């Protein structure tokens, strides 16, 4: 505990010393056909970008350092995770690499069997993917509390530094699977579903209240990892607010409410969620702002998040979705000459259902804290960084 506290304090001091760059990642518009080898050219502060953005067949495999990811379909998406085994999100947030469900992206492949359940929600403003994952297969320590990765970062360089995300599935793309659009607003949380509660809150009544309200079956995820990710369509006027990255202390429950559960793989249409922090009380629309870490543990939140209405849900078998993970063999590479990646199509349906999701549905991944102590300190949006980032929106 003492060593953990020391690391957290050291990391906090280090993060506070970071300066916000003049060319933040979230401001960089990068057409898919013009991706540079590395989008981040800075060398000071947190150091240079650890990987690269031009990814193709020469970079694909188990040692790929590709940092270009895709959010397309239920069978075609990527997660950012550590490059080396047995790491925490907190210690590697700036150096994560892309792990994808399809070969052909120039990335590492998510190991067969790692994905235990996935829900994809396509709304007018974003693509949201949430699920259950064996995080050890993605080089994340089994007992890691997890963390948030996003296009902001404490210095504006993103986490991972230089991470780019593209999609061919936004409504504004008109169904063109051969054309990839950049999303400059994205977030990804990976976290352990149970063990972080006492570590993070240090508040038993709050833990009990949150678990009763949001996690009626959270015990079913003990020993596993959960994730939620959202990529917002930059052509939509509310992209920045639908993919906020200044609420990293409240995790998926507030940033990406979902109905994902182990053993279920489904794709749904949905409405846009109410932006995190925005709620209605006594007929008034109010905004709650996440308090800084310096004020201590979060002991109350003035509203309960709700899952946006969804419909046209179609379920699939994991075998039909991710069959290529079982058969793919990956080589390794250190660089490429062009952006790789073919569009993926969703598999055939096994069954379908319609209906709206509700908070408290059995098995929903409604974790509240998504950051480690170290991650929380490093990732905290310093006052000057948040202000500058908000101005750039």
N, C-alpha and C positions, 0 to 999 in steps of 0.2 A: 504493500500500500504506500509506504514511504517513497519507494523508487518510482511508483506510478505518479505520485504527486509531484516528485521532482521533475519527471519528464514533462508532465503537463505544464508546470510553471516555466520550465525552460522553453518549451514550445510556444507558450503564450508570449514570452519575452521576444522570441524570435519572430513570431508572427506580427507583433506590434511594430517591429522594426521594418517590416516590409513596406515598400512604397508602391502606390498604385500607378501602373504603367500608363503612358499617354495614349497607347493604342490597344485598349482592352480587346480580348478575344471576342466578346459579345458584339463588338462594333465591326468586326471583319467579315465582309461579304465575300465569299469564296465560291465562284461557280464550280460545279463538279468537274468540268473540263479544264479547270485552271488551278487545281490543287497543287501547292508547292511541296517540295520535299519536307520542309518543316514550316508550319505557319507561324511559329513563335521564334523570334530571332534574338531574344534577350539572353544575356549570359550572367547578369548580376542577380542579386536577390536570391531566389531559390535555385539559380543555376539554369543551364540550358535545357531545352526540351529533350526528354530522354529518348523518345522514339521518333517516328516519322509519319507523314501523312500520305505520301505516295505509296500505295500498297497494291500488289498484284501477285501473280503466281510465283514470282521470285521471292516474295516476302512471306508467303503463307506457310504456316506450320507452327510447331510447338514452341519455337523460339522467336516468333514474330514480335516485332516491337511497333506494330502498326497502331496508330492512335486516331484512326478514322473509323467511325462506327455508323451503323444503319438501323433505322427503325422503320420497317416496311410492313410486314405481315406477321401473323401468328407463328409461321414457320420460318421467318426471315427477319431476325433482329440480332442486335449485339448488346453486350454488357461490357463495362470497363471493370477490370480486376487486376490484381498484382501480376507482375511478370515473373516473380520468384515465389517458390512455395512457402507456406506457413507464415504469411505476412498479415498485418492488419491493414484495414483501409486507412486508418489514421496515419500510419507511418509511410504509406505509399501513395497517398492521394494525388500527388503531383506527377506520379510516374506510371499510373495505370495504363494498361494496354487493352485493345479491343479483343473480345472473345465473341464469336458469332455462331449462329446456328447453321449457316450454309457455307460450303467451300466456295471459292471464287472471289472472296473479298480481300484476300491478301493478309488475313488476320489469323489468330489462333482460333481453333474450333472449340466450342463448348463441349466438354466430354460427354459421350453417350451416357444417358442416365442421370446427368446432373440436374436437369430440369424436372421437378416433381409435379408441377402444376403451373399453368400460365393462363392469365386472362388478358386479352387485348380489347381495349375500348377505343373505337374510332369515333371521335366527336367532330363537330364542325371546326374546332380550333386546335385539336391536338390528337396525337396517338399516345395512349397510355398502356403500358405493359406492366403487369404485376404478377408475382408468382412465388413459388417455393423452390429453392435451389439447394443442392448439396454444395455449400460454399467451399469446402475443402478441395473439391475438384477444380475450383477456380483460384487456387492458391491462397485462399483466405483462411486464417486460423479458425478452427471449429468453434472456439469460444470468443471470437472477436465480436464486440458489440456492433460493429459496422460503422457506416458513415454516409455522408452525402457527397456526391460528385456533381459538378455543374459547370456551366459555361461562364460563371462569374469568377469564383476564387477570391482568396483574401487580397490578392494584388491585381486582379483583373485578367490574369493569364489563364484562368480556367483550372479545373481539376478533373482530369489530368491536364497539365500544362500543354496547350496546343491541341486539345481534343476537339475533333470536328465530328459533326453528326449530319447525316443526310437521310432523305426519305423519298420514295417514289409513290407514296400512298396518301398524301394529303389530298383533301377534296379539291383544292385549287390546282392540283396536277391533272385533273380531268381523266384519271385512270390510266395515265401513260406510264407503264411500268419500266419504260426504257429511259426515262428522264428523272434524274435525281435532283431534289431541291435541298439546299442547305437549311438547317434550322439553327439559328443562333441562340435560341432560348430552349434549354433542355436541362433536366435534372435526373439524377439516378441515385437512389438510396439502396444500400445493401446492409442488412442488419440481422442479428440473431434475435429470434422472436421472443425470448423469455428473459435471458440472463441479464440484459441490460437494465431492466427496470430498477432493481435496488441500487445498482451502481450509479445510475444517472440521477434519479430523483431524490434519493435519501429521504423519502417521505412516504411512509407506509399507507396512511389514509388515501393519499393521492393515487398510489399504485392500485389500491383496492378499487377506488372509484373508477379509474380508467379501465382496469381489467373487466369490471362488471359492465361498464357501459359499452366498451368497444371490442372486447376480446372474449366472448363467451366460450370459445373453444381454443384459446391460444395455447393451452397445454399440448394440443396435438402437434404443435410445431417445435416443441422442445428438442434440442439437439440438432435442429436444422437451421437453414438461413432463409430469409425472405428478401424480396427485392421489389422495388417499384421504380418505374422509369417513365418519363413523359417528354415527348418532343413536340414543341408547339410550332404551328404554321406561321412563319414570319409575315405572310401576306395578310394575316388577320389582325385587326386593330388592337386586340387584347392579348397578344402573344406574350408580352412581358409579364403580365399579371397572372395569366394562366400557368406560366412556368416560372413562378417566383423562385428565387434562390436565397432569400434572406430569412427563411423560416426553417433553418436546418436543425433546430432543437426539437421540433415537434413531428418529424418523420412523415411516414406515409399516411398516417391517420388524417392529417390535415392537408398535406401537399398533394396526395394522390389517393383519395378514398377509393376503395376497390372491394370487389367481392371474390378475389382469387382464393382458391383453396387447393390443397394437395389432392392429386389424383384427377383433377379436372383441367381440361385444356379447351378454352372457349374463346370465341371472337364475338363481340357485340357491337352494335351501334349505340351511341349514347349522346346525351346532351353535354354541353360544356359544364364543368363544375363551377360553383361559385368560387371566385379567386380566394386563395387561402388568406385568412385574416379578416375577410369581409363577412359580416353577419347582420341579422336584423333583430332588433330588440325594441319592443313597444312601438312598432311601426316605423322605427328609424333605422336607416342603414348605417352601420358603424364599422370601424376598422380597428382590429386588435393588432398591435405591433409586438413582435417577439422581444422580450427584454434582453439586455446585454448580460453576458455571463457574470459580469462583475456584481450583478444584483442577486446572485445566488440561484438556487434551484427554482424552477417554475412550479409554483404551488397552486395556481389556478389559471384556468383559461375560460373566458367568458361565454364560450359557445361550444356546442357539440357539432362536429362535422357530419355532413350527410353525403351519401354516395349519390351522384347525379343519376337521373333516370336512364335506364338502358333498355334496349329491345333487340329483337332479331338475333338473339344469342344462338350460336351454332357450336356444338361441341365436336371435338375430334379425338382420335386416338393418338397418343404420343408417338407410336411407331410410324404412322403415316406422315406425321409432321416432321419428324427428325430422323428419318431413315438414313439420310446422308451422313449423320454423325456416327452411325454404327459402321458404315462402310468406308468412310473417308480415311485416307492416310496422309499425314502432313509432313512435308519436308520443311526445312527452315531456310531463312534467308536474312539478309541484312539491309536490303534496300531494293527499290524498284524504280521503274521508269514511267509508270503510268498508273492511274487510279483503276483498281480492279472492282469487279462486282457486277453480277447479272441479277436482274430482278427475280424474286422468288414468288411463286404463287401458293396460295393456301391449299391445303389438302382437302379431300372430300369429306363431307359431313357424315357423322354417325347419328346425331340426333340434334334437335333444335328446341329452343324454348324462348318464350317472350316474357317480359315482366320487368318491373323496376326493382333495383337493388335497394336495400335499406340498411342503415347502420345497425350493426349487431347481428347480421346474417351469419349463420353458422359457417365457420371456416374463413371468414374474411380476414385479410391481412391488415389489421388496423393498428399496427404497432405505433407507439407514440414517440418514443425517443429513438433517434436513428444515428446517434453519434457517440463515439468514444470520448473519454475525458480528453485525451490528447487531440483527437479529431475536433472536438468541440472548441478547444482553445485555438488551435491552428486555423480553423475554418471560420471563426467568429468574424462577422463583418464589422471591422473597425469603423468608427463613426465616419472618418474621412472617406474610407473605401465605399461604404454604402451610399454616402451622399453623392460621390462622383458617379457611381454606377447608375443611380436613379436618374441623374441628370442626363445620362447618355441614352436613356430609354426614350 
